[in-house]
């Protein structure tokens, strides 16, 4: 009976250690994913800010096309 109790306690401790290790691994992988996503979002926002001044408006595109067609047509 004592060996059964001892084996049960040992197996419970092993299962607890495995579960704790798995939870720690999942949490650390989630934290690293979140950090990577935050860096990616920051890079995308920086690119958007850099591109905002370079994007022509619809009116500018229309003026450019109008000037092009006026210069091409006889």
Rosetta constraint file for C-alpha pairs under 8 A:
AtomPair CA 1 CA 5 HARMONIC 6.39 0.50
AtomPair CA 2 CA 6 HARMONIC 6.08 0.50
AtomPair CA 3 CA 7 HARMONIC 5.95 0.50
AtomPair CA 4 CA 8 HARMONIC 6.03 0.50
AtomPair CA 5 CA 9 HARMONIC 6.12 0.50
AtomPair CA 6 CA 10 HARMONIC 6.11 0.50
AtomPair CA 7 CA 11 HARMONIC 6.01 0.50
AtomPair CA 8 CA 12 HARMONIC 6.06 0.50
AtomPair CA 9 CA 13 HARMONIC 6.15 0.50
AtomPair CA 10 CA 14 HARMONIC 6.17 0.50
AtomPair CA 11 CA 15 HARMONIC 6.10 0.50
AtomPair CA 12 CA 16 HARMONIC 6.07 0.50
AtomPair CA 13 CA 17 HARMONIC 6.10 0.50
AtomPair CA 14 CA 18 HARMONIC 6.17 0.50
AtomPair CA 15 CA 19 HARMONIC 6.09 0.50
AtomPair CA 16 CA 20 HARMONIC 6.07 0.50
AtomPair CA 17 CA 21 HARMONIC 6.06 0.50
AtomPair CA 18 CA 22 HARMONIC 6.08 0.50
AtomPair CA 19 CA 23 HARMONIC 6.11 0.50
AtomPair CA 20 CA 24 HARMONIC 6.11 0.50
AtomPair CA 21 CA 25 HARMONIC 6.13 0.50
AtomPair CA 22 CA 26 HARMONIC 6.16 0.50
AtomPair CA 23 CA 27 HARMONIC 6.12 0.50
AtomPair CA 24 CA 28 HARMONIC 6.11 0.50
AtomPair CA 25 CA 29 HARMONIC 6.12 0.50
AtomPair CA 26 CA 30 HARMONIC 6.11 0.50
AtomPair CA 27 CA 31 HARMONIC 6.14 0.50
AtomPair CA 28 CA 32 HARMONIC 6.24 0.50
AtomPair CA 29 CA 33 HARMONIC 6.15 0.50
AtomPair CA 30 CA 34 HARMONIC 6.09 0.50
AtomPair CA 31 CA 35 HARMONIC 6.17 0.50
AtomPair CA 32 CA 36 HARMONIC 6.18 0.50
AtomPair CA 33 CA 37 HARMONIC 6.13 0.50
AtomPair CA 34 CA 38 HARMONIC 6.10 0.50
AtomPair CA 35 CA 39 HARMONIC 6.30 0.50
AtomPair CA 36 CA 40 HARMONIC 6.22 0.50
AtomPair CA 37 CA 41 HARMONIC 6.06 0.50
AtomPair CA 38 CA 42 HARMONIC 6.12 0.50
AtomPair CA 39 CA 43 HARMONIC 6.20 0.50
AtomPair CA 40 CA 44 HARMONIC 6.20 0.50
AtomPair CA 41 CA 45 HARMONIC 6.12 0.50
AtomPair CA 42 CA 46 HARMONIC 6.16 0.50
AtomPair CA 43 CA 47 HARMONIC 6.19 0.50
AtomPair CA 44 CA 48 HARMONIC 6.14 0.50
AtomPair CA 45 CA 49 HARMONIC 6.23 0.50
AtomPair CA 46 CA 50 HARMONIC 6.26 0.50
AtomPair CA 47 CA 51 HARMONIC 6.12 0.50
AtomPair CA 48 CA 52 HARMONIC 6.08 0.50
AtomPair CA 49 CA 53 HARMONIC 7.73 0.50
AtomPair CA 50 CA 54 HARMONIC 7.64 0.50
AtomPair CA 51 CA 55 HARMONIC 6.37 0.50
AtomPair CA 56 CA 60 HARMONIC 6.03 0.50
AtomPair CA 56 CA 61 HARMONIC 6.61 0.50
AtomPair CA 57 CA 61 HARMONIC 6.41 0.50
AtomPair CA 58 CA 62 HARMONIC 6.19 0.50
AtomPair CA 59 CA 63 HARMONIC 6.20 0.50
AtomPair CA 60 CA 64 HARMONIC 6.15 0.50
AtomPair CA 61 CA 65 HARMONIC 6.15 0.50
AtomPair CA 62 CA 66 HARMONIC 5.98 0.50
AtomPair CA 63 CA 67 HARMONIC 6.10 0.50
AtomPair CA 64 CA 68 HARMONIC 6.13 0.50
AtomPair CA 65 CA 69 HARMONIC 6.15 0.50
AtomPair CA 66 CA 70 HARMONIC 6.09 0.50
AtomPair CA 67 CA 71 HARMONIC 6.14 0.50
AtomPair CA 68 CA 72 HARMONIC 6.22 0.50
AtomPair CA 69 CA 73 HARMONIC 5.96 0.50
AtomPair CA 70 CA 74 HARMONIC 7.96 0.50
